Amino acid sequence: MPTPSPAGAPPADASLADLLAWLVDQGARLPGTAELDAFTAVVADAWSALGLEVHHDPVPLTGWAATSGTLTVRPARPGAAAVPVPVASVAPCSSPTPPEGVRGPVVRVGGGRGARRALRGGVAVVDVAARPVPVDLLVRALATSPPTWAAPTSLVNPVIPAELLGRRLRALVRGGAAAVVLVWRGLPEDVAAGQWLPFTLPDLPVPVVWVAGEHADALGDGDAHVTVTATGTGPARGGSVWCVVDGTDAQDETVLVTTHTDGPNPLEENGPVALVALARALVADRPRRTHVLVAATGHLRMPQLPHRGQCTATWLAGHRPWWDGAAGHRRAVAGVVVEHVGAVDDDGAPEIELVHTTTAPLAALAAAAFAGRARPHRALLAAPRSLVHLGEGEPLHEHRIPAVASLAVPRRLLQRAEPGDPRWRARVDPGLAEDQVAAVERVLRAVDATPAGELGRVRRHRPWERVRDATRLLRWVRGA
């Protein structure tokens, strides 16, 4: 049964700015929690107020919330006192510890060789470098908006090195590590704090905590004591919501407009707020094609989803009649993905927006739509590489649905926010968000006015491209 909107929720006709302000007040909305259910209900109520039928898909997810993590190290020298080491965050793949915690000798792990050593009973310490990632490793740049802005050649974002830890962490577990301490290198302590990473890995049977690099010197020879306290969120819960804005003409053709609902802060994820604004615009001026708006859940709990990949993949698998073009089914001629709107850095400058475009005609449409933006912004329009497609646009690409998928990529994207934190209020600019949503609406209108045959075809990446991209990624991982 759908969850009703909570007490104190914004009214169904609340402005985009008011919805974003309410998100700041809510803090984190992680999978399997009442906070996420409340946000989903607010989005559903806003759509219902427009006269749209809201569909609810149960996606039961088991929530897990770390309430605390502690780490102390007793140096090996005789008579040395135990030294507390601040824990920046507990990894979402971590297991809780017994009340007495876990103890073991500190074992420094360097490269892959250390992961293969006998670690039984030890506390593995692993450095994780948040170093610049070449933009060309992630995407093939096509254009910038505004055209006078010169896009950087590299980005520093903790998501990428964290999500590459899977093999190493599994090797440490197989080697018998009693706990794992991940040490950020190249990431300031205030940015390292509260990072909800890595979020794509299944739960591990050992505690895993993060420490800022400023405290690495305390992790020398000696014995470590790790505790992780977690509060379960009860039975599995949660679900996706979606609605349909019927077209006036080509109703056998659809345009998918997607995002996800769950996130640790008001940026990740506020895409459903954008979908509320877009639904209002589409209802006020009906498009020619039917538009399906999807706010899927489970982005931060991918291992629990019934279908591999991003949470949009689960929605696609359950609703093929709306997009696959089989006999008696509608065909999705395009998709638009909206994530992380209104993102600004701590100095108030707009964060870089990465705009994936998967066909040449859509790249041209997006460039024209972004040319009309009124607010200062920094957007890189690009084609995805063969191994990486950041965000919820990936499932559309996998199903060869032409798409424009926009998301900002700040360093704090996966940083957990406390309810009402004024620092996060300053990191979400409603005016910039409105400008982004207006640009997305222009993309939708342009797509709607373009014959399906002129929107382009998504090209499958060739085997040699995958080999090339894998080789380049491996070189970067190894520091070459």
VENJONOR-V539232 format. One record per helix or strand. SS is the DSSP state (hx for helix, st for strand). FROM is the first residue (numbers start at 1). LEN is the number of residues. If there is no record, write none. Layout:
{{SS;FROM;LEN} {SS;FROM;LEN}}
This chain:
{{hx;16;11} {st;29;1} {hx;34;15} {st;54;8} {st;64;12} {st;82;3} {st;89;2} {st;102;8} {hx;111;5} {st;123;7} {st;133;2} {hx;135;4} {st;139;7} {st;154;2} {hx;158;6} {hx;166;9} {st;179;7} {hx;189;4} {st;195;1} {st;207;5} {hx;213;6} {st;222;11} {st;237;9} {st;253;8} {st;263;1} {hx;271;14} {st;290;7} {hx;299;6} {hx;311;8} {hx;320;3} {st;324;1} {st;331;9} {st;343;2} {st;350;1} {st;352;6} {hx;360;12} {st;378;7} {hx;394;5} {st;403;6} {st;415;1} {hx;422;6} {st;428;1} {hx;430;20} {hx;452;3} {hx;463;15}}
